[in-house]
Amino acid sequence: MSEPGTVHLVGAGPGDPGLATARAVDLVSRADAIVHDRLIPQALLALARDGAELIDAGKRPGEPGLGQEGINQLLIELARAGKRVVRLKGGDPFVFGRGGEEAEALADAGIAFEVVPGVTAGVAAPAYAGIPVTHRDEASAVAFVTAHEDPSKRESALDWEALASFPGTLVFYMGVRTLSAVAKRLVEHGRSGDEPAAVIERGTLPGQRVVTAPLSEIAAHAAEAEIRPPALTVVGAVTALRERLAWLERAPLRGRTVVITRARAQASALAAQLAELGAHVVEAPAIRIVPTIDRPEVREAVERIEAFELICLTSPNGAELLLDALRAQGRDARALAGATLAAIGPGTAAALARGGLRADVVPERSIAESLAAELVSRGVRGKRVLIARAAGARDVLPEELRNAGAEVEVLTLYETVREELGDDARAAVAAADYVTFTSSSTVRNFLEALGDSRGLPPRARVVSIGPVTSSTARELGLEVDVEADRHDVEGLVEALLRDAGAGQ
């Protein structure tokens, strides 16, 4: 019988995946089983390793669930099977998360456990709404209260008189349905009906909405705005600071949904930039990168890499995989010391730099034609040239170099394979304001996954990283609305920002 595993009670944060702790990310990526709440960010669950068991233990209105006893027993059974278990809970597991009950059950069963705190919504949602829960001039204390119980019932677990007289900020969790009764109870017990209050729906998430009003009117305003769970309520003088401190609404891409179609492994940097600018980012990868560096011809080319006087890299993936192929044979960047390194653009040059190499040639325009022209102008006649690239890439570069007298060898380091779009991704694409394409292969494979170009919503604007990608998009029936001047991720973001600003 295997030794019992450990259960990690992990706080996932309030919703924005960027607020998950480094410890949470590490544990999720190594877990054998993840038992998660319903509203856990998909970006966090996507970090689970292949083969990990994902179990949705979330409660849904009107549907039977595991119940707390069932969840406790499931955690015990998974641990006794010798698995490393992550119990992934929204916010912080010990702040209205019933993590204490789960820890007690594990302790009683003799199961080892760890508690990983998370950012609680009671702090994060107000912060994203521009409301500091404490302030030297306005509130020196804050109280976190669950409003999940019915305040109108005869016996309440809450001391309403104490809450009404509390000298600071009140933050009520889970109180949408009971908001009117909560406000009434506070006023009845002495809290001023004129005190500022706010209700925050989907705090820290792209769809965050905030309603503010005096305490006596907040329930009516929230009902008029059709505020729905998940939401929390803030009562106190600090709420009035929102008018000056509401920073999220000022983000340039706030309210815009942007679809990223590049491979999942390469999407994170672009997604992070867009999210920082306020966009709701939807990752709908059209392709998957499949390395082919274990092929005999790649190993053979790496063995004689010193024979090439010029090495051309036509993508960041190619640059990274060439270095991987060197490492696989116990070699490193020193093997390229005698060659001129040519990168098709700044993104590829940056990939080389991460491996300790500086590109000798980077054309002004990140297209094969420009790289070929630059190299031909420097003289390539009689030179042995290696072009490391993807399968199925255009033959412009090798043909131009051969025509100029070079001895060219093309080395395929990876293939791009189409990714299928799930129902969630399709629904998100249907609501998109922008769809970004970073290569011709992302255009072709994304449209194949959709069915055809008519799968894009009419309002969605197409953003292309450069002229080659744009040409492919037009050939396949798309209208390209935005094309980057600089043909890299930063240039694409700059172009999108200009277009979004022009549309405001």
C-alpha positions in Angstrom: 0.0 0.0 0.0 1.3 3.4 -1.0 2.2 6.1 1.5 -0.5 8.7 2.0 0.0 11.9 0.0 -0.3 15.5 1.1 -3.3 17.8 0.6 -2.4 21.4 -0.1 -5.3 23.8 0.8 -4.4 26.5 -1.8 -5.9 30.0 -2.2 -6.3 30.8 -5.8 -7.0 34.5 -5.2 -10.1 36.5 -6.1 -10.3 35.8 -9.9 -7.5 37.6 -11.7 -5.0 34.8 -12.4 -2.2 37.3 -12.0 -3.0 37.5 -8.3 -2.3 33.8 -7.7 0.8 33.3 -5.5 4.0 31.8 -6.8 3.5 28.9 -4.3 0.0 28.3 -5.7 1.3 28.2 -9.3 4.1 25.8 -8.3 1.7 23.4 -6.5 -0.9 23.4 -9.3 1.8 22.6 -11.9 3.0 19.5 -9.9 -0.3 18.1 -8.5 -1.6 14.7 -9.2 -5.2 15.7 -8.5 -6.8 19.2 -8.2 -10.1 19.6 -6.5 -11.3 23.1 -7.4 -14.1 25.5 -6.8 -16.3 26.6 -9.7 -14.9 30.1 -10.3 -11.2 29.3 -10.3 -9.5 31.1 -13.2 -9.0 28.8 -16.2 -5.5 30.2 -16.8 -4.6 28.7 -13.4 -6.1 25.3 -14.1 -4.3 25.3 -17.5 -1.0 25.0 -15.6 -1.9 21.5 -14.5 0.5 18.9 -15.8 -0.6 16.3 -18.4 -2.4 13.5 -16.6 -3.4 15.5 -13.6 -7.0 14.7 -12.4 -9.2 17.9 -12.4 -12.3 17.6 -10.2 -14.8 20.4 -10.2 -16.3 20.5 -6.7 -18.0 23.8 -7.1 -21.6 24.5 -6.0 -24.1 25.6 -8.7 -27.5 27.0 -7.9 -30.2 24.3 -8.3 -27.8 21.5 -8.9 -26.7 18.8 -6.5 -23.1 19.0 -5.5 -20.6 17.0 -3.5 -21.4 19.0 -0.3 -18.8 19.8 2.2 -18.7 16.3 3.8 -18.3 14.8 0.3 -15.4 17.1 -0.5 -13.7 16.3 2.8 -14.0 12.5 2.1 -12.8 13.0 -1.5 -9.6 14.8 -0.3 -9.0 12.0 2.2 -9.4 9.2 -0.3 -7.2 10.9 -2.9 -4.4 11.4 -0.3 -4.7 7.8 0.9 -4.2 6.7 -2.7 -0.7 8.4 -2.4 -1.5 11.4 -4.6 -0.3 14.9 -4.2 -3.6 16.8 -3.9 -4.3 20.5 -4.4 -7.6 21.7 -3.0 -7.9 24.9 -5.0 -10.2 27.5 -3.4 -11.2 31.0 -4.5 -9.7 33.8 -2.5 -8.1 32.6 0.8 -9.0 29.1 2.1 -9.3 30.4 5.7 -11.4 33.5 4.9 -15.0 32.3 4.4 -13.6 29.4 2.3 -14.4 26.6 4.7 -10.8 25.7 4.6 -10.7 25.4 8.3 -13.3 22.6 8.2 -11.4 20.7 5.5 -8.1 21.1 7.6 -9.9 19.6 10.6 -11.2 16.7 8.6 -7.7 16.0 7.3 -6.2 16.3 10.7 -8.8 13.8 12.2 -8.0 11.4 9.4 -4.2 11.6 9.9 -3.6 13.2 6.5 -0.7 15.6 6.1 -1.7 19.0 4.8 -0.4 22.4 4.0 -2.3 25.8 3.9 -1.3 28.2 1.2 -2.9 31.6 1.8 -4.4 33.5 -1.1 -5.4 37.1 -1.8 -8.9 37.5 -0.4 -11.7 39.2 -2.4 -12.4 41.5 0.5 -9.1 43.3 -0.1 -8.6 42.7 -3.8 -12.0 43.7 -5.2 -12.2 47.0 -3.4 -8.6 47.7 -4.5 -9.5 47.0 -8.1 -12.5 49.4 -7.7 -10.2 52.2 -6.3 -11.4 51.7 -2.7 -8.7 51.2 0.0 -10.3 49.3 2.9 -8.2 51.2 5.4 -7.0 54.8 5.2 -5.2 56.9 7.8 -7.8 59.7 7.6 -10.9 57.7 7.0 -10.7 54.2 8.5 -8.2 52.6 10.9 -10.0 49.3 11.0 -11.8 46.9 8.7 -14.2 44.1 9.4 -14.9 41.2 7.1 -18.4 39.8 7.4 -20.3 37.0 5.7 -23.7 38.1 4.6 -24.6 34.7 3.3 -27.1 34.2 6.2 -30.5 35.8 6.0 -30.3 39.0 8.2 -34.1 39.1 8.5 -34.4 35.8 10.3 -35.3 35.9 14.0 -31.9 34.6 15.2 -28.8 36.0 13.6 -25.2 34.9 14.2 -24.2 38.5 13.6 -24.1 41.3 16.2 -25.8 44.0 14.2 -25.4 46.6 16.9 -21.7 46.0 17.1 -21.4 46.1 13.3 -23.4 49.4 13.0 -21.1 51.1 15.6 -17.9 49.6 14.2 -15.4 52.5 13.7 -14.1 51.6 10.3 -14.9 49.8 7.0 -17.4 46.9 6.7 -16.8 44.4 3.9 -19.7 42.0 3.3 -19.0 38.8 1.3 -21.8 37.0 -0.6 -24.5 39.5 0.1 -26.3 40.2 -3.2 -29.6 38.5 -2.3 -29.6 39.9 1.3 -28.2 43.4 0.5 -31.5 45.2 1.2 -31.9 43.5 4.6 -28.2 44.1 5.5 -28.5 47.8 4.8 -31.7 48.1 6.7 -30.3 46.3 9.7 -27.2 48.6 9.8 -29.3 51.7 9.6 -31.8 50.4 12.2 -28.9 49.9 14.6 -27.4 53.3 14.2 -25.3 53.4 11.0 -25.9 56.5 9.0 -28.0 56.0 5.9 -25.9 58.7 4.2 -22.6 56.7 4.6 -21.0 55.9 1.3 -21.4 52.3 0.1 -20.4 50.2 -2.9 -21.3 46.9 -4.4 -18.6 45.2 -6.6 -19.6 42.5 -9.0 -16.9 40.1 -10.4 -14.1 41.9 -8.6 -10.7 41.8 -10.3 -12.2 40.1 -13.4 -12.6 41.7 -16.8 -16.4 42.1 -16.3 -16.0 43.9 -13.0 -18.8 46.4 -12.3 -19.1 48.8 -9.4 -22.3 50.5 -8.1 -22.0 53.3 -5.5 -24.7 55.0 -3.4 -25.5 56.0 0.1 -26.1 53.0 2.4 -29.8 53.6 2.5 -30.1 53.5 -1.3 -27.4 51.0 -2.3 -29.8 48.0 -2.5 -32.1 49.9 -4.9 -29.1 51.0 -7.1 -27.7 47.5 -7.2 -31.1 46.1 -8.2 -31.5 48.7 -10.9 -28.0 47.8 -12.3 -28.9 44.1 -12.1 -25.9 43.2 -10.0 -25.4 39.4 -9.8 -23.1 37.1 -7.7 -20.2 36.9 -7.2 -20.3 40.3 -5.5 -19.3 42.0 -2.3 -20.4 45.2 -0.5 -18.2 47.8 1.1 -19.6 50.3 3.6 -17.6 53.2 5.0 -16.1 56.6 4.3 -13.3 55.0 2.2 -15.8 54.2 -0.5 -16.0 57.9 -1.4 -12.4 57.8 -2.4 -13.3 55.7 -5.5 -14.1 58.9 -7.4 -10.4 59.8 -7.3 -8.8 56.4 -7.1 -10.6 54.3 -9.7 -7.6 53.2 -11.7 -8.8 50.2 -13.5 -11.4 52.1 -15.6 -8.6 54.3 -16.9 -6.8 51.3 -18.6 -6.6 51.9 -22.4 -8.1 48.5 -23.3 -10.6 48.4 -20.5 -13.8 46.7 -21.7 -12.2 45.2 -24.9 -12.0 41.5 -25.5 -8.9 40.4 -27.3 -8.4 36.9 -28.7 -4.9 35.5 -28.9 -4.4 32.8 -31.5 -0.7 32.0 -31.2 0.5 28.8 -29.7 -0.2 28.4 -26.0 3.4 28.2 -25.0 4.1 31.5 -26.7 0.9 33.3 -25.7 1.8 34.2 -22.1 3.9 37.3 -22.8 1.3 38.8 -25.2 -1.5 37.9 -22.8 0.3 39.5 -19.9 0.9 42.8 -21.8 -2.7 43.0 -23.0 -4.1 42.2 -19.5 -2.0 44.9 -17.9 -3.6 47.3 -20.4 -7.0 46.3 -19.2 -8.1 43.9 -21.9 -10.1 40.8 -21.3 -7.7 38.3 -22.9 -9.0 35.1 -24.5 -6.4 32.5 -25.3 -7.7 30.5 -28.3 -4.5 28.9 -29.6 -4.8 28.0 -33.3 -1.5 26.0 -33.4 0.7 23.8 -31.3 4.4 23.7 -31.8 5.8 20.2 -32.2 9.6 20.0 -32.0 11.4 17.7 -34.5 14.9 18.1 -33.2 15.3 14.4 -32.4 15.3 13.5 -36.1 18.6 12.0 -37.5 19.1 14.9 -40.0 18.9 17.4 -37.2 21.4 15.6 -35.1 23.7 15.2 -38.1 23.5 19.0 -38.9 24.3 19.9 -35.3 27.4 17.6 -35.4 28.8 19.7 -38.2 27.4 23.1 -37.3 30.9 24.7 -37.5 30.8 24.1 -41.2 28.2 26.8 -41.8 29.4 30.4 -42.3 25.9 31.9 -42.0 23.0 30.6 -39.9 19.5 32.1 -40.5 16.8 31.9 -37.9 13.3 32.8 -39.2 11.3 32.6 -35.9 11.8 32.7 -32.1 10.8 29.0 -32.0 13.5 28.2 -34.5 16.1 30.1 -32.5 15.1 28.4 -29.2 14.9 24.9 -30.8 18.3 25.2 -32.5 19.8 25.9 -29.0 17.9 23.0 -27.6 19.3 20.7 -30.4 22.8 21.8 -29.4 22.2 21.1 -25.7 20.7 17.7 -26.6 24.2 16.7 -27.9 26.1 18.2 -25.0 27.0 21.4 -26.9 26.2 25.1 -26.3 26.3 28.5 -27.9 30.1 28.3 -28.4 29.5 26.0 -31.3 28.1 29.0 -33.3 31.1 31.2 -32.6 32.4 31.2 -36.1 29.1 31.8 -37.9 27.3 35.0 -38.8 23.8 34.8 -37.1 20.9 36.4 -39.0 17.5 36.8 -37.3 14.4 37.7 -39.3 13.2 40.2 -36.7 13.6 41.5 -33.2 11.5 38.7 -31.6 13.9 36.1 -33.1 16.9 38.2 -32.1 15.5 38.4 -28.5 15.2 34.6 -28.5 18.9 34.3 -29.5 19.8 36.8 -26.8 18.1 34.7 -24.1 20.5 31.9 -25.1 23.5 34.2 -24.8 23.9 35.0 -28.6 23.8 38.4 -30.4 22.2 38.5 -33.9 24.7 40.0 -36.4 21.9 40.7 -39.0 18.4 41.9 -38.3 16.5 43.5 -41.2 14.3 46.6 -40.8 11.3 44.7 -41.9 10.6 41.3 -40.4 9.9 39.4 -43.6 11.9 36.9 -45.6 12.3 39.2 -48.5 14.0 41.9 -46.4 16.3 39.4 -44.7 17.3 37.9 -48.1 18.0 41.4 -49.5 20.1 42.4 -46.5 22.2 39.2 -46.7 22.6 39.4 -50.5 23.8 43.0 -50.2 26.5 41.8 -47.8 27.6 39.0 -50.2 26.8 35.3 -49.8 28.4 33.8 -53.0 30.1 30.6 -52.1 29.1 30.7 -48.5 27.6 27.6 -46.7 24.3 28.7 -45.2 22.0 26.9 -42.8 18.3 28.1 -42.5 16.7 26.7 -39.4 12.9 27.0 -39.6 9.5 25.4 -39.4 8.1 22.7 -41.8 6.1 24.2 -44.6 7.7 27.7 -44.4 7.9 29.9 -47.5 10.9 29.2 -49.7 11.6 32.9 -50.5 14.8 33.0 -48.3 16.5 29.8 -49.5 15.7 30.6 -53.1 17.0 34.1 -53.0 20.2 33.0 -51.3 20.8 30.2 -53.8 20.2 32.6 -56.7 22.9 34.8 -55.2 25.4 31.9 -55.2 25.1 30.5 -51.7 25.2 26.8 -50.8 21.9 26.6 -48.8 20.8 23.8 -46.5 17.3 24.0 -44.9 16.8 22.4 -41.5 13.3 21.8 -40.2 13.2 22.1 -36.4 9.5 22.0 -35.7 6.0 21.6 -37.2 2.9 23.6 -36.4 -0.2 21.5 -35.7 -3.7 22.8 -35.5 -5.4 23.1 -32.2 -9.1 22.5 -31.8 -11.3 25.1 -30.3 -13.5 24.1 -27.3 -17.0 25.4 -26.8 -15.8 28.0 -24.2 -13.2 29.4 -26.6 -15.8 29.6 -29.4 -18.2 31.5 -27.1 -15.4 33.9 -26.1 -14.4 34.4 -29.8 -18.0 35.3 -30.6 -17.8 38.3 -28.2 -14.4 39.5 -29.3 -13.5 43.0 -30.2 -10.1 42.1 -31.6 -8.6 38.9 -33.0 -4.8 38.9 -33.2 -2.7 36.8 -35.6 1.1 36.5 -35.2 1.8 34.2 -38.3 0.3 32.8 -41.4 -0.1 29.4 -39.7 -2.2 30.9 -36.9 -4.6 32.4 -39.5 -4.9 29.2 -41.5 -5.4 26.9 -38.6 -7.7 29.3 -36.6 -10.1 29.6 -39.6 -10.0 25.9 -40.2 -10.9 25.3 -36.5 -13.8 27.8 -36.8 -15.0 26.4 -40.1 -14.4 29.6 -42.2 -13.9 33.3 -41.9 -17.6 33.8 -41.2 -17.0 32.3 -37.8 -15.5 35.6 -36.7 -18.1 38.1 -35.2 -18.9 41.0 -37.5 -17.6 43.6 -35.0 -14.2 41.8 -34.4 -11.3 43.7 -35.8 -8.4 41.7 -37.2 -4.9 42.6 -36.0 -1.9 41.2 -38.0 1.7 41.2 -36.9 3.0 42.0 -40.4 2.5 41.9 -44.2 3.0 38.2 -44.8 0.4 37.3 -42.1 -1.9 40.0 -43.6 -1.5 38.6 -47.1 -2.5 35.1 -45.9 -5.5 36.6 -44.0 -6.8 38.4 -47.1 -6.3 35.3 -49.3 -8.5 33.4 -46.8 -11.3 36.0 -46.9 -10.5 38.2 -43.9 -10.3 42.0 -43.9 -7.2 43.1 -42.0 -8.1 46.2 -39.9 -4.8 46.7 -38.1 -1.2 45.8 -39.2 1.8 46.3 -36.9 4.6 48.6 -38.1 7.1 46.6 -36.1 6.6 43.0 -36.8 6.9 41.6 -33.3 4.7 41.2 -30.3 5.5 44.7 -29.0 4.6 46.2 -32.4 1.4 44.3 -32.5 0.4 45.7 -29.1 1.3 49.2 -30.1 -0.8 48.9 -33.2 -3.8 47.6 -31.3 -3.5 50.4 -28.8 -3.5 53.0 -31.5 -6.6 51.5 -33.1 -8.4 51.2 -29.8 -7.6 54.9 -29.0 -8.9 56.0 -32.4 -12.1 54.1 -31.8 -12.8 55.8 -28.4 
